[in-house]
Amino acid sequence: MEARFPEDAGETPGPTVSYVAQQVEVPAEEWAAYDWAGRAIKRHRMEIRGAFGFRECTEEDLAGRSRRSGSPTPTGVPCPRCSGPT
């Protein structure tokens, strides 16, 4: 798992889904049935960020990281939300 939210159900390995489902006592099949494009996911992500003190990355965050490290990211993987690396 990466330190970001998955974009769709297929992005998360089956054993991970099964483990988390067991921990929260929800059938693993619910993962695939989740609405990955609706308002609920946006609200859930906001609630999770708030609970753990995180926020969405910004273009300014990306620029600052690039200046500090000389590299935009450790992985170089593009960030779909920021149109830049994560």
N, C-alpha and C positions, 0 to 999 in steps of 0.2 A: 504494500500500500504506500501511496505517496502522501505528502502533506497537503492534500487538496481534496475537494469533493469530486467524485466520479461524474462523468458526463452522461453515462447511461448504465443500465444494469449489467451489460456484458463486460464492462471494464473491470469489474471486481471478481477475483477468482472464487470459484464455487466453495472451496474450503473456508475462505474468509467469511462469505455470506452465511454458511452453516454455523460457524463459530459465533458470530455476532447474533444471529437469530436465536441460538440457544441461550446466549447471555441475557437477551431482552425478552425471552419467552414469546417469540413471534415465529410463525411458520416461515421457513426459508423461502417458500414460494411467493410470499408477499413482496419480496425484493423485486422480482420481475414485474409484478403488477403495479408497482409504484408509478405515479405520474411524474415522469422525468422532465416535463416541459411546463407544468402548470404553476399556479400561484402557490400551492402548498410547498413545493420544493424550495421556492425562494424564501418563504417564511421559515421553513425548517432550517435552512442554511443560516439565515439571519439569527435565529434563536441559538443555534449551536455556536456560532461565532461569538455572540454576546455572552454565553455561558462560560466560554473559555478565554475571553478577552482578545479575540482576533477580529480583523476586519478584512475586507477585500483588498487585494493589491491595487495599486494605482500606477499610472505611468511614471509619476514622481518617484515611487518606491523603486521601480525598475531602473530608472536613471541613477538614483543614489547608489544602488547596489553595484551597478556597473562601474561607477567612479571609484568606489571603495575597493573592490576586489580586482578590477581590471577585466572581469568576466561577468557577463550578465547573469549567468546562473551556473550552478554546479552541473546541471544535466544538459543545459542547452535546449530543453524541450520547450516549444512554443506555448505560451499561455493563451488559451482561447478567449478568455475574458478580457485580457489586457492588450491583446494583439501584440504581445511580446513574450519574451522568455519568462519562465517561472523561476 
